[in-house]
Amino acid sequence: MIKTTIKDLQIIDIPKISDPRGNLSVIEKNTLPFEVKRVYYLYDVPSDSYRGGHAHKKLYQFLVSLSGSFDVLLKDGENQTKFTLNKPNKGLLIVPGIWRELENFSSGSVCLVLASDVFDESDYIRDFTDFKSFVKSK
């Protein structure tokens, strides 16, 4: 296994087609470095709540704020960083082996998640102590 760090995270620009009638953004072909096998979205998240609170062993995720804004706190076991997502034509690529927490959801925010695989509970690390052990073993 390759050890990933927060330096492996990246904001990816989603192609935008501007038009006086409104903008259109498209995610296709080579926009992402993985094939999308699962799509889901978070909405109606109370502003004082958080989502995430886990890491994945193999799964890649791409998060986009379709509406509103939210913060993504990311940790690699040694360092941490925070991204604010608030534009529907920019998304955050999260690589495997990174702990994530989503917080500070604005009213009406919608978080779109594109994932590299279908749901698999065995891919999740849901305890931060277990996550730190996982990172040290890489």
N, C-alpha and C positions, 0 to 999 in steps of 0.2 A: 504493500500500500504506500501511496505517496502522501507525505504530510502536507496538508494545505494550511495556509495562513490567511489572515485578513488581507494580505497583499494580493491574494488571488481573486478577491472580489472585484467586480467591475460594474460600472454604470454603462449600459448599452443604449445607444440612441435607436429608437424605433423609427423607421422611415415614416415621414409625414408628408402627406399630399395636402397642400394648402389650397383653399378655394373660398371665394367670397361667401359661399353658402355654408361653410364650416370645414373643419379639418378632418382628415381621415388618416389613421395610422394602420400599418399592416405588419403583422409578424408572419413571415413565411420563409421558405427555403433556408438561407444561411443567416438569418437574423440571430439565431441562437446556436451555441455550440453543441446542442443536443437535440434529439428528436423528442417532440412533445408527446407524452403518453397519458397525461392527466391534466385536466384544467379544473380549477375551482376558484371561488372568490369569497372574500370575507366582507360583510356589510352589517350595518346596524350595531357596530361594536361600540359600547359606551366609552366615553372619553377617558374614564378612570380605569378601564380594563386593559388587559394586555393579552396577546395571542402568542403563539409559538412556545418558547420555553423548552426547546429541544434542539437536537442536532441530528443529522443523517449520516450514515456510514457511507452510502454510495450515491444517494439521490442529489441531483442538481435541481435548483429551483430558480425561477425568474419571476420577480415581484414587480408589479406595475400598479401605481395609484391611478385608477380610472377616474376617480372623483375624490376631491378633498385631499387630505394629507395624513401621513403617519410617519413615525420614526421606526427605524430598524436598528436595534442594538446588536452588534455581532462580536463574538469572542472566539479566539482560536486556542485558548488555554494559557496564553502568555500576554496577548495584547487584545485590545478592544477598540472598536470604532462605532460611529453612529452615522447613518444616512437618513436624511429626510426625503421621503418620496412624495412628490406633489405635482408631477407632470405626467400626463398620459402618453407622452412620446419618449419617455425615458424609463428604463427599468433596471433593477438590481439583480445581477447574477450572483447567486449564492452557491458555492461549490461544496462538495461533501466535506464533513469534518469540521464544520463551523457551527457554533451555537448561535441561535437567533431568538430575539424577543421583539415583538411588535408592540408599540405603545403610542400614546398621545394621538389617538384617532380623532380627527376633526369630525364635526357633525356632517353626515351624509357621505363619509368617505367609503370608497370601495377599493379593496385590494384584490387584484387579479393575480393568481399564481399558476404558472405553467411549470409542470414537473416532468422530469426525465423518465419516470416510471409510474406504474400504478401503486396504490396504497399497499404497503408491506410493513406491518408492525415491527417485524424483526430488524428493519433498517433504522428505526428510531432509537435515539439515546435520550431518555426523558429525565434523567437525574444528572445534575451538574457535576457531582463527584464522579459518577461513572464516565461522564464526558472527559473529565481531566485524566482519568486512567486510560481511556481510549486514545487520547492524544499522546500520552507518554509512551504507549505501546507501539506507535507508528515510527 
